[in-house]
Amino acid sequence: MNNIFDIIKTDLNEISKQLHLKKEPLLELNKNNINTHFSTSIALINAKDKKMNPMELAESIKVILLAKSYYSEVEVAKPGFINIKLKCEFISTILKNINTLKKMYGFNNKKNKLINLEFVSANPTGFLHVGHARNAVVGSALEKILIADGYDTQTEYYINDAGNQINILAVTVFVHYLWSFGIEAVKPENSYGGTFYDDLAQIIKDKYGDKFVKIKYDETQILDEKTQDVFKNESVNYFLEEIKLQLKAFGVTFNYFSSEKEMYVTKDIDKLFKELEKNNATYKSEGALWLKSSKYGDDKDRVLIKTDGSLTYMVPDLAMHNSRLKRSKADLLINVFGGDHHGYIARMRAGLELLGYNPNILEIEIVQMVRVVKDGQEYKMSKRKGTAVWLVDIMEMVGKDALRYMLASKSSSSHMDLDLDLVQQKNATNPVYYAQYATARCNSVLKQAKEKKVNPNYNETSLLTNDKELQLLLLLDSFNQVIAISAKNRAPQIICEYIQNISRQFHSYYSDNKIIDESNIKLSESRVGLVSVILQTLQNSFDLIGIQALEKM
C-alpha cells in the first residue's frame, strides 16, 4: 500500500518522463511553511538541461500536477521551487493505511539481501559494563531497523575463549578460590577486578572441594595444566552463561555464538592458511609469515605467524570472518565494534580481499565510549566493584527501557555522557519519559473513547482540517522513509529523533484540541482514529529501539 509521499514521488517521476527531464526529482516534507505540505526542486535542477527558465518549467509542471484530483493547490516560488498542498481527504487516507498494516506499518519492500551482524562479543571474563551495553543497543536496534527496511539478518556473538585473556581469567578465579579457604594468596596486578569472582570461586569450591589448594600459579597461568584447564573451562562457561542472561534481560538475543577456541578444533585456522597460500597472499621474511595486506589498502604488511611460531590476533579474526561468510552466505558483514578498532578495518578488508572476497563485504561500525554521570560528576561506583560501571547495576537503577533509549539516542560514533539524574526525571526534560508519556496519553484517549462508545474512524474524511492534525498525519506518513534513512546510515538515533518529533507534535495537539467532543461525534471518531494510528506508529518505532509503549504512567 503506497503512502502519500510515494504517490507524489511517482507523479513527479511520470512528469520527468513526460517532459524528458534527466535529473531525479527531489521531494521534501515542508516543515516551515504550514500553508503547503511538500516542496520540490524538480524544475530548478532540470531547467539548465532543458534550456528553460526554471519558473517557466515549474509552471508547466504545475499544470500537470493540478490535473490530479488530490492536489488542492500548487504554487511556484522563486527561483523555481514548487510548493504542493494536498486535499484533506487525501491526507486522511494515511489513517486507513496505518490501521490496515498495523505492526507492519513503516516496513519497506524485501530486498532479498542477507546481512550478518556481529556485536557485543565481550570477552567471557566478567560481567558486561555500560560500554558493552551501548554496543548491544546499537547492534540489536540496527538488526530490527534493517529487517524493517527489507533485509534478512543474522546476529552473531564471537566468543574470545582462547588466548592470554582466558589464562588471566583462570588465574583471577583461582586466587579467589584460594581466598575462599582463607589462604592469603597475592592477586597478580593484571588480574580482573570484581566481587562476582567470589561467587564463581564458591561454585568451584563446592564442586571440587580443596583439590587445588596446593597448586602454584604465576602472573598469567596456573602451574598445573589440568587445573588450568578446569579453571579456564569453568570460568568461560560461567561468564558466557551470565552474559547471555544479562543480554536477555536487556532485550538482546543472538542467532549464533561462534567460538575462537572451536576454530582450532574444526581446523578453520589451518584452512585459512591453505587458502591464503593458494592465493599467493603470504610470504616468509625474518623467520615470520606475513600477509601481503599493503597491496590492498593497508598501510603495511601484517605478521600472521611470529618468529616463535605463535599466531597474531589477526589470524583467528580473519579465519572467523572467512568461516562466517562461508556458513552464512551473507551479502554483507557488519561488525559493531568499540572505538579502539579503527586501525583494524583496513587490514581485515585487505585480508578478505586476499581470500577472494569483495573488500566491501565487511563494514565496521564504531561505537564510542560512554561516560556515566551523576550529580554532575563522573559516576564510577558499582555495587559489584571492579574498574567498570556494570550493566546490571545501571539497569537496576534506571530500568531497561530508559537505558536502551538513551544509549540509542546519540550517534554511536560520538562519545556519550549518560546522565543518570536526567534519565530518572519524571518530566519532559527526560526524552524517554516524554515519549512513553505520549503512548500513555494515546491509550488514555482510546480508553475514554471506548467507555463513551466513540469508535475510531479510519476512513477518508474531510473533517481533519486542523494544521496540527495534518502535520501529524504527514509526519506519520514519512515513517518508512525514516526507517530507510536510519538503515542506510546505520543510525538508530534517527528513529529516536522521529519518536521525539511525533511525541512533541502529539503533546502540542492534545493540549490545543478536545479529542472527544460529544457534541460532534463524527469529528471525535476521526480524531480518535488519528490518536489510534499515532499510537500504532509510536509502538512500531519503539519496537525498533527495543522499548515498550506504556498504557499508563
C-alpha positions as CSV (number, residue, x, y, z in Angstrom):
1,M,0.0,0.0,0.0
2,N,1.6,3.2,-1.2
3,N,1.9,6.1,1.2
4,I,1.3,9.7,0.2
5,F,5.0,10.6,-0.2
6,D,5.4,7.7,-2.7
7,I,2.3,8.7,-4.6
8,I,3.6,12.2,-5.1
9,K,7.1,10.9,-6.0
10,T,5.6,8.6,-8.6
11,D,3.7,11.6,-10.1
12,L,7.0,13.6,-10.3
13,N,8.7,10.6,-11.9
14,E,6.0,10.3,-14.5
15,I,6.3,14.1,-15.2
16,S,10.0,13.7,-15.6
17,K,9.5,11.0,-18.3
18,Q,6.8,13.1,-20.0
19,L,9.0,16.2,-20.1
20,H,12.2,14.3,-20.7
21,L,13.8,15.6,-17.5
22,K,17.1,13.8,-16.7
23,K,17.7,14.6,-13.0
24,E,16.0,12.7,-10.2
25,P,13.1,14.8,-8.7
26,L,13.7,15.7,-5.1
27,L,10.7,15.9,-2.7
28,E,10.6,17.2,0.8
29,L,8.0,17.5,3.6
30,N,7.5,21.2,4.0
31,K,8.2,21.7,7.7
32,N,8.5,25.5,7.9
33,N,5.5,26.5,5.7
34,I,2.2,25.3,7.1
35,N,0.3,26.6,4.1
36,T,1.8,23.9,1.8
37,H,2.7,20.3,2.6
38,F,5.5,19.4,0.2
39,S,8.1,21.2,-1.9
40,T,10.2,20.0,-4.9
41,S,13.1,21.4,-6.8
42,I,12.4,19.3,-9.9
43,A,12.1,22.4,-12.1
44,L,15.2,24.1,-10.6
45,I,17.6,21.2,-11.1
46,N,16.4,20.4,-14.6
47,A,15.9,23.9,-16.1
48,K,19.5,24.2,-17.4
49,D,19.4,20.9,-19.3
50,K,16.0,21.8,-20.8
51,K,17.4,25.3,-21.7
52,M,14.3,26.8,-20.0
53,N,13.7,29.4,-17.3
54,P,13.2,27.5,-14.0
55,M,9.9,29.4,-13.3
56,E,8.5,28.6,-16.8
57,L,9.4,24.9,-16.3
58,A,7.8,25.0,-12.9
59,E,4.6,26.4,-14.3
60,S,4.4,23.6,-16.9
61,I,4.8,21.0,-14.1
62,K,2.2,22.8,-12.0
63,V,-0.4,22.4,-14.8
64,I,0.2,18.6,-15.0
65,L,0.0,18.2,-11.2
66,L,-3.3,20.1,-10.9
67,A,-4.8,17.7,-13.3
68,K,-4.7,15.1,-10.4
69,S,-7.8,15.2,-8.1
70,Y,-5.9,15.1,-4.8
71,Y,-3.8,18.3,-5.2
72,S,-5.5,21.3,-3.6
73,E,-3.0,24.0,-4.6
74,V,0.3,24.1,-6.4
75,E,2.3,27.3,-6.2
76,V,5.5,28.3,-7.9
77,A,8.0,30.2,-5.9
78,K,11.2,31.9,-7.0
79,P,13.7,30.9,-8.2
80,G,11.8,27.8,-9.4
81,F,10.5,25.8,-6.4
82,I,7.1,24.1,-6.5
83,N,5.1,24.0,-3.3
84,I,2.3,21.5,-3.1
85,K,-0.8,21.5,-0.9
86,L,-2.9,18.3,-0.7
87,K,-6.7,17.9,-0.1
88,C,-7.5,17.0,3.5
89,E,-9.4,13.9,2.3
90,F,-6.3,12.6,0.5
91,I,-4.1,13.2,3.6
92,S,-6.6,11.3,5.8
93,T,-6.1,8.1,3.7
94,I,-3.0,7.7,5.9
95,L,-5.4,6.6,8.7
96,K,-6.5,3.6,6.7
97,N,-3.0,2.8,5.5
98,I,-1.6,2.6,9.1
99,N,-4.6,0.8,10.5
100,T,-4.5,-1.8,7.7
101,L,-0.8,-2.6,8.1
102,K,-0.7,-2.2,11.9
103,K,2.6,-3.8,13.2
104,M,4.0,-3.9,9.7
105,Y,3.4,-0.2,9.1
106,G,6.6,1.6,8.0
107,F,8.2,-1.6,6.7
108,N,9.8,-1.3,3.3
109,N,9.9,-3.9,0.5
110,K,12.0,-7.0,0.8
111,K,15.5,-6.6,-0.7
112,N,16.5,-10.3,-0.8
113,K,19.8,-9.5,0.8
114,L,21.2,-11.1,3.9
115,I,23.3,-9.0,6.4
116,N,25.2,-10.7,9.2
117,L,25.6,-8.5,12.3
118,E,28.3,-9.1,14.9
119,F,28.1,-7.1,18.1
120,V,28.9,-7.1,21.8
121,S,31.4,-10.1,21.5
122,A,32.6,-9.2,25.0
123,N,35.4,-11.5,26.3
124,P,33.8,-14.0,28.8
125,T,36.0,-12.7,31.6
126,G,33.4,-10.9,33.7
127,F,30.1,-9.0,33.7
128,L,29.0,-6.6,30.9
129,H,29.8,-3.0,31.5
130,V,28.0,0.1,30.2
131,G,30.2,0.3,27.1
132,H,29.1,-3.2,26.2
133,A,25.5,-2.1,26.8
134,R,25.8,0.7,24.2
135,N,27.2,-1.7,21.7
136,A,24.4,-4.2,22.4
137,V,21.7,-1.5,21.9
138,V,23.2,-0.2,18.7
139,G,23.6,-3.7,17.3
140,S,20.2,-5.0,18.3
141,A,18.4,-1.8,17.1
142,L,20.3,-2.0,13.8
143,E,19.1,-5.6,13.4
144,K,15.4,-4.5,13.8
145,I,15.8,-1.4,11.6
146,L,17.4,-3.5,8.8
147,I,14.6,-6.0,8.9
148,A,12.1,-3.2,8.7
149,D,14.0,-1.8,5.7
150,G,13.6,-5.2,3.9
151,Y,16.8,-7.0,4.7
152,D,17.2,-10.5,6.1
153,T,19.5,-10.6,9.1
154,Q,21.6,-13.0,11.2
155,T,23.1,-11.9,14.5
156,E,26.4,-13.2,15.8
157,Y,28.4,-13.1,19.0
158,Y,32.1,-14.0,18.7
159,I,33.4,-15.7,21.8
160,N,37.0,-14.8,22.5
161,D,37.5,-18.0,24.5
162,A,41.2,-18.6,23.7
163,G,44.3,-16.6,24.2
164,N,46.0,-14.8,27.1
165,Q,42.9,-13.1,28.5
166,I,41.4,-16.5,29.3
167,N,44.6,-17.6,31.1
168,I,44.5,-14.4,33.2
169,L,40.8,-15.1,33.9
170,A,41.7,-18.6,35.2
171,V,44.4,-17.1,37.5
172,T,42.0,-14.4,38.7
173,V,39.3,-17.0,39.7
174,F,42.0,-19.3,41.1
175,V,43.1,-16.6,43.6
176,H,39.5,-16.0,44.7
177,Y,39.2,-19.8,45.1
178,L,42.2,-19.8,47.4
179,W,40.8,-16.8,49.3
180,S,37.6,-18.8,49.9
181,F,39.8,-21.2,52.0
182,G,41.3,-18.3,54.0
183,I,44.6,-18.7,52.1
184,E,46.5,-15.3,51.8
185,A,47.2,-15.5,48.1
186,V,48.5,-12.5,46.2
187,K,46.4,-11.4,43.2
188,P,48.6,-10.5,40.2
189,E,48.4,-6.9,39.0
190,N,47.0,-7.8,35.6
191,S,44.1,-9.8,37.1
192,Y,40.4,-8.8,36.7
193,G,38.5,-7.0,39.4
194,G,35.0,-7.5,40.7
195,T,33.3,-9.2,43.6
196,F,31.4,-11.6,41.3
197,Y,34.6,-13.7,41.0
198,D,33.9,-14.7,44.6
199,D,30.6,-16.3,43.5
200,L,32.3,-18.3,40.8
201,A,35.1,-19.3,43.2
202,Q,32.5,-20.6,45.7
203,I,30.8,-22.7,42.9
204,I,34.2,-24.3,42.0
205,K,34.9,-24.9,45.7
206,D,31.5,-26.6,46.2
207,K,32.2,-28.8,43.1
208,Y,35.8,-29.7,43.6
209,G,36.5,-29.0,47.3
210,D,40.1,-28.3,48.3
211,K,41.5,-30.4,45.4
212,F,43.5,-27.4,44.0
213,V,44.7,-25.6,47.1
214,K,48.3,-26.9,46.9
215,I,48.7,-25.8,43.2
216,K,51.0,-22.9,42.4
217,Y,50.4,-20.0,40.0
218,D,52.2,-17.1,38.4
219,E,51.1,-13.8,36.7
220,T,49.4,-15.5,33.7
221,Q,48.8,-19.1,34.4
222,I,48.1,-21.9,37.0
223,L,51.2,-24.0,37.1
224,D,49.4,-27.3,36.5
225,E,47.9,-27.9,33.0
226,K,44.9,-29.9,34.1
227,T,44.0,-27.4,36.9
228,Q,44.5,-24.5,34.4
229,D,42.0,-26.2,32.0
230,V,39.5,-26.8,34.8
231,F,39.5,-23.1,35.8
232,K,39.5,-21.9,32.2
233,N,36.5,-24.0,31.3
234,E,34.5,-23.4,34.4
235,S,35.2,-19.6,34.2
236,V,34.4,-19.3,30.5
237,N,31.2,-21.3,30.8
238,Y,30.0,-19.4,33.9
239,F,30.6,-16.0,32.4
240,L,29.3,-16.8,29.0
241,E,26.0,-18.0,30.6
242,E,25.9,-14.9,32.8
243,I,26.5,-12.7,29.7
244,K,23.6,-14.4,27.9
245,L,21.3,-13.9,30.9
246,Q,22.3,-10.2,31.2
247,L,21.8,-9.6,27.5
248,K,18.4,-11.4,27.5
249,A,17.3,-9.2,30.4
250,F,18.4,-6.2,28.3
251,G,16.4,-7.4,25.3
252,V,19.2,-8.8,23.3
253,T,19.5,-12.3,21.8
254,F,21.7,-13.8,19.1
255,N,21.2,-16.4,16.3
256,Y,24.8,-17.7,16.6
257,F,27.5,-17.9,19.2
258,S,30.8,-18.7,17.4
259,S,33.9,-19.7,19.4
260,E,37.5,-18.8,18.8
261,K,38.5,-22.0,20.6
262,E,36.3,-24.1,18.4
263,M,38.1,-22.9,15.2
264,Y,41.2,-24.7,16.3
265,V,39.2,-27.9,16.8
266,T,37.5,-27.6,13.4
267,K,40.8,-26.7,11.7
268,D,39.4,-23.4,10.4
269,I,42.8,-21.8,11.2
270,D,44.6,-24.5,9.0
271,K,42.1,-24.0,6.2
272,L,42.7,-20.2,6.3
273,F,46.5,-20.7,5.8
274,K,45.9,-23.1,2.9
275,E,43.6,-20.6,1.2
276,L,46.0,-17.8,1.7
277,E,48.9,-19.9,0.3
278,K,46.8,-20.9,-2.7
279,N,46.1,-17.3,-3.4
280,N,49.7,-16.4,-3.1
281,A,48.7,-14.0,-0.3
282,T,51.6,-14.6,2.1
283,Y,55.4,-14.6,2.2
284,K,58.1,-15.5,4.7
285,S,60.6,-13.0,6.0
286,E,62.8,-12.7,9.0
287,G,61.5,-16.0,10.3
288,A,57.9,-14.9,10.3
289,L,54.9,-15.4,7.9
290,W,53.5,-12.2,6.5
291,L,50.2,-11.2,4.8
292,K,50.5,-9.1,1.7
293,S,47.9,-6.6,3.1
294,S,49.7,-3.5,1.9
295,K,48.7,-4.5,-1.7
296,Y,45.0,-3.9,-0.8
297,G,44.8,-0.7,1.1
298,D,46.5,-1.5,4.4
299,D,49.4,0.8,5.5
300,K,51.8,-2.1,5.8
301,D,52.0,-5.9,5.6
302,R,50.9,-7.8,8.7
303,V,52.6,-10.6,10.5
304,L,50.4,-13.8,10.8
305,I,52.9,-16.2,12.4
306,K,55.6,-14.7,14.7
307,T,59.2,-15.9,14.7
308,D,58.4,-18.0,17.8
309,G,55.6,-19.8,16.0
310,S,52.7,-18.1,17.8
311,L,49.8,-16.6,15.9
312,T,49.0,-12.9,15.9
313,Y,45.5,-11.9,17.0
314,M,44.6,-11.2,13.3
315,V,44.7,-14.9,12.4
316,P,41.7,-16.2,14.3
317,D,39.8,-13.0,13.4
318,L,40.4,-13.4,9.7
319,A,39.6,-17.2,10.0
320,M,36.4,-16.3,11.8
321,H,35.3,-13.9,9.1
322,N,36.2,-16.4,6.4
323,S,34.2,-19.2,8.1
324,R,31.3,-16.9,8.9
325,L,31.0,-15.9,5.2
326,K,31.1,-19.5,4.1
327,R,28.5,-20.5,6.6
328,S,26.1,-17.6,6.4
329,K,26.3,-16.8,2.6
330,A,25.8,-13.2,3.8
331,D,25.8,-10.4,1.2
332,L,27.4,-8.1,3.9
333,L,29.0,-8.5,7.3
334,I,28.6,-5.6,9.7
335,N,30.7,-5.6,12.8
336,V,29.7,-3.2,15.6
337,F,33.0,-2.6,17.4
338,G,34.4,-0.3,20.2
339,G,36.3,2.8,19.4
340,D,39.7,1.1,19.7
341,H,39.2,-0.8,16.4
342,H,39.8,2.0,13.9
343,G,43.2,0.5,12.7
344,Y,41.5,-2.9,12.3
345,I,39.3,-2.0,9.3
346,A,41.9,-1.7,6.5
347,R,43.9,-4.9,7.5
348,M,40.8,-7.0,7.8
349,R,39.4,-5.8,4.5
350,A,42.8,-6.5,2.8
351,G,42.8,-10.0,4.3
352,L,39.3,-10.7,2.9
353,E,40.3,-9.4,-0.5
354,L,43.3,-11.7,-0.5
355,L,40.9,-14.6,0.2
356,G,39.0,-13.6,-2.9
357,Y,36.1,-11.6,-1.3
358,N,35.0,-8.1,-2.3
359,P,36.6,-6.0,0.5
360,N,33.3,-4.0,0.8
361,I,31.6,-7.2,2.1
362,L,32.9,-6.1,5.5
363,E,31.6,-2.9,7.2
364,I,32.8,-1.8,10.6
365,E,30.5,0.5,12.7
366,I,32.4,2.1,15.5
367,V,30.7,2.7,18.9
368,Q,32.4,5.2,21.1
369,M,32.8,5.1,24.9
370,V,30.1,6.0,27.4
371,R,30.8,8.2,30.5
372,V,28.2,7.7,33.2
373,V,27.4,11.0,35.0
374,K,25.6,11.5,38.3
375,D,25.2,14.8,40.3
376,G,27.3,16.4,37.5
377,Q,30.3,14.2,38.2
378,E,31.6,11.0,36.5
379,Y,30.0,8.0,38.2
380,K,32.3,5.2,39.0
381,M,30.7,3.5,42.0
382,S,29.4,0.0,41.5
383,K,27.9,-2.5,44.0
384,R,30.0,-5.2,42.4
385,K,33.2,-3.1,42.5
386,G,36.0,-3.5,39.9
387,T,37.0,-1.0,37.3
388,A,33.8,-0.6,35.4
389,V,30.1,0.5,35.7
390,W,28.3,-2.8,35.2
391,L,25.2,-3.1,33.1
392,V,23.3,-5.0,35.8
393,D,23.8,-2.1,38.2
394,I,22.7,0.6,35.7
395,M,19.6,-1.4,34.7
396,E,18.7,-1.8,38.3
397,M,18.9,2.0,38.8
398,V,17.1,3.3,35.7
399,G,15.4,0.3,34.0
400,K,15.9,-1.5,30.7
401,D,13.7,0.8,28.5
402,A,15.3,4.1,29.8
403,L,18.8,2.7,29.4
404,R,18.2,1.3,25.9
405,Y,16.5,4.5,24.7
406,M,19.3,6.8,26.0
407,L,22.1,4.7,24.6
408,A,20.3,4.5,21.2
409,S,19.5,8.3,21.1
410,K,23.0,9.6,20.3
411,S,25.2,8.9,17.2
412,S,27.3,5.8,18.1
413,S,30.4,7.4,16.5
414,S,30.3,10.2,19.2
415,H,31.4,9.9,22.8
416,M,28.4,10.0,25.1
417,D,27.6,11.1,28.6
418,L,24.8,9.1,30.2
419,D,23.2,11.3,32.8
420,L,21.6,9.1,35.5
421,D,19.8,12.1,37.1
422,L,18.2,13.1,33.7
423,V,17.0,9.6,32.8
424,Q,15.3,9.2,36.2
425,Q,13.3,12.5,35.8
426,K,9.5,12.2,35.5
427,N,9.0,15.2,33.3
428,A,9.5,16.5,29.7
429,T,13.2,17.0,30.2
430,N,13.7,13.3,30.1
431,P,13.2,12.1,26.5
432,V,12.3,8.6,27.5
433,Y,9.5,9.8,29.9
434,Y,8.3,12.3,27.3
435,A,7.9,9.6,24.6
436,Q,6.4,7.0,26.9
437,Y,4.0,9.6,28.2
438,A,2.8,10.2,24.7
439,T,1.9,6.5,24.4
440,A,0.2,6.6,27.8
441,R,-1.8,9.6,26.7
442,C,-2.9,7.9,23.5
443,N,-4.0,4.8,25.5
444,S,-5.9,7.1,27.9
445,V,-7.8,8.7,25.0
446,L,-8.6,5.3,23.4
447,K,-9.9,4.0,26.8
448,Q,-12.1,7.1,27.2
449,A,-13.4,6.7,23.7
450,K,-14.3,3.0,24.3
451,E,-16.1,3.9,27.5
452,K,-18.1,6.6,25.7
453,K,-18.7,4.3,22.7
454,V,-16.8,6.7,20.3
455,N,-15.5,4.3,17.7
456,P,-12.3,5.3,15.8
457,N,-12.9,6.2,12.1
458,Y,-10.1,5.3,9.8
459,N,-11.9,6.1,6.5
460,E,-11.3,9.0,4.3
461,T,-12.6,12.2,5.9
462,S,-12.7,15.9,5.3
463,L,-13.1,16.6,9.0
464,L,-9.4,16.5,9.9
465,T,-8.5,20.1,8.7
466,N,-6.6,21.4,11.7
467,D,-3.0,22.2,10.8
468,K,-1.6,20.2,13.6
469,E,-3.7,17.2,12.6
470,L,-2.5,17.4,9.0
471,Q,1.2,17.8,10.1
472,L,0.9,14.8,12.4
473,L,-0.6,12.7,9.6
474,L,2.1,13.7,7.1
475,L,4.8,13.0,9.8
476,L,3.3,9.5,10.3
477,D,3.3,9.0,6.5
478,S,7.1,9.6,6.5
479,F,7.9,6.6,8.8
480,N,9.1,4.2,6.0
481,Q,11.5,6.9,4.8
482,V,12.8,7.5,8.3
483,I,13.4,3.7,8.5
484,A,15.2,3.7,5.1
485,I,17.5,6.6,6.1
486,S,18.2,5.1,9.5
487,A,19.1,1.7,7.9
488,K,21.3,3.3,5.2
489,N,23.2,5.4,7.7
490,R,23.3,2.6,10.4
491,A,21.9,5.2,12.7
492,P,19.3,4.2,15.4
493,Q,19.3,7.7,16.8
494,I,17.3,8.8,13.7
495,I,14.4,6.6,15.0
496,C,14.7,8.2,18.4
497,E,14.6,11.7,16.8
498,Y,11.4,10.6,14.9
499,I,9.9,9.4,18.2
500,Q,10.6,12.7,19.8
501,N,9.1,14.6,16.8
502,I,5.9,12.6,17.0
503,S,5.7,13.0,20.8
504,R,6.3,16.7,20.6
505,Q,3.6,17.3,17.9
506,F,1.1,15.0,19.6
507,H,1.5,16.6,23.1
508,S,1.0,20.0,21.4
509,Y,-2.1,18.8,19.5
510,Y,-3.5,17.2,22.6
511,S,-3.1,20.4,24.6
512,D,-4.8,22.6,22.0
513,N,-7.7,20.3,20.9
514,K,-10.6,18.4,22.5
515,I,-10.2,14.9,21.1
516,I,-13.6,13.6,22.3
517,D,-16.4,16.1,21.9
518,E,-19.8,14.5,22.5
519,S,-21.4,17.4,20.7
520,N,-19.6,16.4,17.5
521,I,-19.3,12.6,17.3
522,K,-18.2,12.5,13.7
523,L,-15.2,14.7,14.3
524,S,-14.5,12.8,17.6
525,E,-14.4,9.5,15.7
526,S,-11.9,10.8,13.2
527,R,-9.7,12.3,15.9
528,V,-9.8,9.0,17.9
529,G,-8.8,7.3,14.7
530,L,-5.9,9.7,14.4
531,V,-4.8,9.0,18.1
532,S,-5.0,5.3,17.3
533,V,-2.6,5.5,14.4
534,I,-0.3,7.8,16.3
535,L,-0.1,5.1,19.0
536,Q,0.5,2.4,16.4
537,T,3.3,4.3,14.8
538,L,4.9,5.0,18.2
539,Q,4.6,1.4,19.1
540,N,6.3,0.3,15.8
541,S,9.1,2.8,16.3
542,F,9.6,1.9,19.9
543,D,9.9,-1.8,18.8
544,L,12.8,-0.8,16.6
545,I,14.7,0.5,19.6
546,G,13.6,-2.4,21.8
547,I,11.4,-0.5,24.3
548,Q,7.8,-0.8,25.5
549,A,4.9,1.6,24.9
550,L,3.1,2.3,28.2
551,E,-0.6,2.1,28.8
552,K,-0.5,4.4,31.8
553,M,2.1,6.3,33.9
